[in-house]
Amino acid sequence: MLYNKATKVGFMGCGNMAQAVIKGLIEKKVLEAQHLFATNRSPGKLLKFKESYNIQICQTNEELVESADIVILAMKPQDLIAAIEPIASLFHEKQIVISLAAGITMNTLKKNLSQCRMIRMIPNTPSIIGSGLLGYVASEDVNDYLDTITEDLFSSLGKVVKLKDEAQLEAFMVACSSGTGFVYELMMYWNDWLQEHDFDDDLAKELTIETFLGASLLGKTNINLSLEDLQSKVTSKKGVTFAGLESIREQEIERSLRVAFEKSSIRNQELAKLLK
């Protein structure tokens, strides 16, 4: 199979990420709606997809697998194995299967779909607005052409990053996917501080968001500078920022965050065992 405008892509599951990918593919003219297929446990959501994007809907997963060159597994992790086990024999060696499910390892996927070329991808939630990070690994027996397909299909959602192995993918998931939630936790602290100092809720939220956004954009436009260099540009010795940073370091905030990262990583390993 050579990837081209007529390649048929099927989505097993119609959640937010599937919707983001479909929207991106159509808007960026990567593929036409007539070449996109979807199934979902809830027929109501499937009909909404049809109305919104004019894609092809399949009544069963069997029909989708038989129609698609590339199958994207976009259902909840706990539903994935039960969905593909009964129809595993319908997949064929020319198909590419892309799993978006956290906790389902490549070994587990290959155990059920050994005949397919396989990609495991972890997107983060900003992918929904085209500002995401999407890390992926591919099964060992594939060639570089698979990387091009992955980039073409998902680049509309943000930056697509090929990772060395699953260990790196798991670290990526904690830092960049779960990490989005950690950043929101920090933002809530900023927001609360401003509210305590008589800023109304809406303004406190806006100022918090703009502070984090501005810092990120400044870092992005000065990519040659390290994070330490960027921090030093707003820090005068014995000044206001310096005093706050000293306190952060005394309270060992870094240690607390590292523990949070490790606990997330351990939980991910536990889920992977449950989802074998």
C-alpha positions as CSV (number, residue, x, y, z in Angstrom):
1,M,0.0,0.0,0.0
2,L,1.3,3.4,-1.0
3,Y,0.0,6.4,1.0
4,N,-2.0,8.8,-1.3
5,K,-5.1,10.9,-1.4
6,A,-7.2,7.8,-1.8
7,T,-5.9,6.1,1.3
8,K,-8.8,5.1,3.5
9,V,-8.5,5.8,7.2
10,G,-10.9,4.2,9.8
11,F,-11.5,5.4,13.3
12,M,-12.6,2.9,15.9
13,G,-14.1,5.2,18.4
14,C,-15.4,8.8,18.1
15,G,-14.0,10.6,21.1
16,N,-12.4,14.1,21.3
17,M,-9.1,13.0,19.8
18,A,-10.7,11.2,16.9
19,Q,-12.7,14.3,16.2
20,A,-9.6,16.4,16.3
21,V,-7.8,14.2,13.9
22,I,-10.7,14.0,11.5
23,K,-11.2,17.8,11.6
24,G,-7.5,18.3,10.9
25,L,-7.3,15.9,8.0
26,I,-10.3,17.5,6.3
27,E,-9.3,21.1,6.9
28,K,-5.7,20.6,5.9
29,K,-6.9,18.7,2.8
30,V,-4.8,15.7,3.7
31,L,-7.7,13.4,2.9
32,E,-11.3,13.9,1.7
33,A,-14.2,13.1,3.9
34,Q,-15.3,10.2,1.6
35,H,-12.1,8.4,2.5
36,L,-12.6,8.6,6.3
37,F,-14.6,5.9,8.2
38,A,-15.8,5.7,11.8
39,T,-17.5,3.4,14.3
40,N,-18.6,4.1,17.8
41,R,-20.5,2.3,20.6
42,S,-22.9,5.2,20.8
43,P,-24.8,5.7,17.5
44,G,-25.8,9.2,18.4
45,K,-22.3,10.4,18.5
46,L,-21.6,8.6,15.2
47,L,-24.4,10.4,13.5
48,K,-23.1,13.8,14.8
49,F,-19.8,13.0,13.2
50,K,-21.5,12.2,9.9
51,E,-23.5,15.5,10.1
52,S,-20.4,17.6,11.1
53,Y,-17.8,16.1,8.7
54,N,-19.7,14.1,6.1
55,I,-17.5,11.1,6.7
56,Q,-18.5,7.5,6.1
57,I,-20.0,5.7,9.1
58,C,-19.8,1.9,9.6
59,Q,-22.3,-0.1,11.5
60,T,-19.8,-2.6,12.9
61,N,-16.0,-2.7,13.6
62,E,-15.8,-5.6,11.1
63,E,-17.1,-3.4,8.3
64,L,-14.6,-0.6,9.3
65,V,-11.6,-3.0,9.3
66,E,-12.6,-4.4,5.9
67,S,-12.9,-0.8,4.5
68,A,-9.8,0.9,5.8
69,D,-6.1,0.9,4.9
70,I,-5.2,2.5,8.2
71,V,-7.1,1.8,11.3
72,I,-6.9,4.2,14.2
73,L,-7.8,2.7,17.6
74,A,-9.3,5.7,19.4
75,M,-11.6,4.1,22.0
76,K,-11.0,4.0,25.7
77,P,-8.1,1.8,26.8
78,Q,-10.3,-0.5,28.8
79,D,-12.4,-1.2,25.7
80,L,-9.7,-1.8,23.2
81,I,-8.8,-5.4,23.6
82,A,-12.4,-6.5,23.9
83,A,-13.1,-4.7,20.6
84,I,-10.3,-6.1,18.5
85,E,-10.0,-9.7,19.9
86,P,-13.1,-11.0,18.1
87,I,-12.2,-9.5,14.8
88,A,-8.4,-9.8,14.9
89,S,-8.3,-12.3,11.9
90,L,-9.9,-9.6,9.7
91,F,-6.9,-7.4,9.9
92,H,-4.2,-8.1,7.2
93,E,-0.5,-7.6,6.8
94,K,-0.8,-4.5,4.5
95,Q,-2.8,-2.6,7.1
96,I,-1.3,0.0,9.5
97,V,-2.8,0.1,12.9
98,I,-2.3,3.2,15.1
99,S,-3.3,3.0,18.8
100,L,-4.0,6.1,20.7
101,A,-4.7,4.2,23.9
102,A,-2.6,4.8,27.0
103,G,-1.6,1.7,29.0
104,I,-1.8,-0.7,26.1
105,T,1.7,-1.7,25.3
106,M,3.1,-2.6,21.9
107,N,3.5,-6.2,23.0
108,T,-0.2,-6.4,23.9
109,L,-1.1,-4.9,20.6
110,K,1.2,-7.3,18.6
111,K,-0.1,-10.3,20.6
112,N,-3.6,-9.6,19.1
113,L,-2.6,-8.1,15.7
114,S,0.8,-9.7,14.9
115,Q,0.1,-9.4,11.2
116,C,-0.1,-5.6,11.1
117,R,2.4,-2.8,11.0
118,M,1.8,-1.0,14.3
119,I,2.2,2.5,15.7
120,R,1.6,3.4,19.3
121,M,0.9,7.1,19.8
122,I,0.3,9.3,22.9
123,P,-1.3,12.7,22.1
124,N,-1.9,15.4,24.8
125,T,-5.1,17.3,25.2
126,P,-3.9,20.6,23.5
127,S,-3.9,18.5,20.3
128,I,-7.6,19.2,20.1
129,I,-6.8,22.8,19.3
130,G,-3.8,22.1,17.1
131,S,-1.2,23.0,19.7
132,G,-0.4,19.5,20.9
133,L,2.5,17.2,21.4
134,L,2.1,13.7,19.9
135,G,4.8,11.1,20.7
136,Y,4.9,7.8,18.9
137,V,6.9,4.6,18.5
138,A,6.5,2.1,15.7
139,S,6.9,-1.7,15.6
140,E,10.4,-2.8,14.8
141,D,9.7,-4.4,11.5
142,V,8.6,-1.3,9.6
143,N,10.5,1.1,7.4
144,D,10.9,4.9,7.4
145,Y,7.9,5.4,5.1
146,L,5.7,4.8,8.1
147,D,7.1,8.0,9.8
148,T,5.9,10.1,6.8
149,I,2.4,8.7,7.1
150,T,2.3,9.4,10.8
151,E,3.5,13.0,10.2
152,D,1.0,13.6,7.4
153,L,-1.9,12.2,9.5
154,F,-1.2,14.0,12.7
155,S,0.8,17.2,12.1
156,S,-2.3,19.3,12.0
157,L,-2.7,18.6,15.7
158,G,0.7,19.9,16.7
159,K,4.3,18.7,16.9
160,V,4.7,15.0,16.1
161,V,7.8,13.4,17.8
162,K,9.2,10.0,17.0
163,L,10.6,8.4,20.2
164,K,13.3,5.8,20.6
165,D,11.3,3.1,22.5
166,E,8.3,2.5,24.7
167,A,10.2,3.5,27.8
168,Q,10.7,6.9,26.3
169,L,7.0,7.0,25.2
170,E,5.9,6.3,28.8
171,A,8.1,9.2,30.0
172,F,6.7,11.4,27.3
173,M,3.2,10.5,28.5
174,V,3.9,11.5,32.1
175,A,5.7,14.7,31.2
176,C,3.6,15.9,28.2
177,S,0.2,14.3,28.6
178,S,-0.3,14.0,32.4
179,G,2.0,17.0,32.6
180,T,-0.7,19.2,31.1
181,G,-2.8,18.4,34.3
182,F,0.2,19.3,36.5
183,V,0.6,22.6,34.8
184,Y,-3.1,23.3,35.4
185,E,-2.5,22.5,39.1
186,L,0.2,25.2,39.2
187,M,-2.1,27.6,37.4
188,M,-4.8,27.2,40.0
189,Y,-2.3,28.3,42.7
190,W,-1.6,31.5,40.7
191,N,-5.3,32.0,40.2
192,D,-6.1,31.6,43.9
193,W,-3.3,34.0,44.9
194,L,-4.8,36.7,42.6
195,Q,-8.3,36.1,43.9
196,E,-7.1,36.5,47.4
197,H,-5.7,39.9,46.5
198,D,-9.0,41.2,45.3
199,F,-8.9,40.3,41.6
200,D,-12.3,39.1,40.3
201,D,-12.5,35.5,39.1
202,D,-12.4,36.2,35.3
203,L,-9.5,38.6,35.5
204,A,-7.5,36.3,37.8
205,K,-8.0,33.5,35.3
206,E,-7.0,35.7,32.4
207,L,-3.9,37.0,34.1
208,T,-2.9,33.5,35.1
209,I,-3.3,32.1,31.6
210,E,-1.4,35.0,30.0
211,T,1.5,34.7,32.4
212,F,2.0,31.0,31.6
213,L,1.4,31.6,27.9
214,G,3.7,34.6,27.7
215,A,6.5,32.7,29.5
216,S,6.1,29.7,27.1
217,L,6.0,31.9,24.0
218,L,9.1,33.8,25.2
219,G,10.9,30.5,25.5
220,K,9.7,29.4,22.1
221,T,11.0,32.5,20.4
222,N,14.3,32.2,22.2
223,I,14.9,28.5,21.6
224,N,18.7,29.0,21.6
225,L,18.5,30.0,25.3
226,S,18.3,27.5,28.1
227,L,15.5,27.7,30.6
228,E,18.0,28.8,33.2
229,D,19.1,31.7,30.9
230,L,15.4,32.7,30.4
231,Q,14.8,32.7,34.1
232,S,17.9,34.7,34.8
233,K,16.5,37.5,32.5
234,V,13.7,38.1,35.0
235,T,15.7,37.6,38.2
236,S,17.8,40.3,39.9
237,K,20.1,39.2,42.7
238,K,18.4,40.0,46.0
239,G,15.3,41.2,44.1
240,V,11.6,40.3,44.3
241,T,11.8,37.3,41.9
242,F,15.0,36.1,43.5
243,A,13.3,36.0,47.0
244,G,10.4,33.9,45.6
245,L,12.7,31.5,43.8
246,E,14.8,31.0,47.0
247,S,11.6,30.0,48.9
248,I,10.5,27.6,46.1
249,R,13.9,25.9,46.3
250,E,13.9,25.8,50.1
251,Q,10.5,24.2,50.0
252,E,11.9,21.5,47.6
253,I,9.1,22.0,45.1
254,E,11.2,20.2,42.5
255,R,11.3,17.1,44.7
256,S,7.5,17.2,45.1
257,L,7.1,17.4,41.3
258,R,9.5,14.6,40.7
259,V,7.6,12.4,43.1
260,A,4.4,13.3,41.2
261,F,6.0,12.2,37.9
262,E,7.2,9.0,39.4
263,K,3.8,8.2,41.0
264,S,2.2,8.8,37.6
265,S,4.7,6.5,36.0
266,I,4.1,3.7,38.5
267,R,0.3,4.0,38.0
268,N,0.8,3.7,34.2
269,Q,2.8,0.5,34.7
270,E,0.0,-0.9,36.9
271,L,-2.6,-0.1,34.3
272,A,-0.5,-1.7,31.6
273,K,-0.5,-4.9,33.6
274,L,-4.2,-4.8,34.1
275,L,-4.8,-4.2,30.4
276,K,-2.7,-7.0,29.0
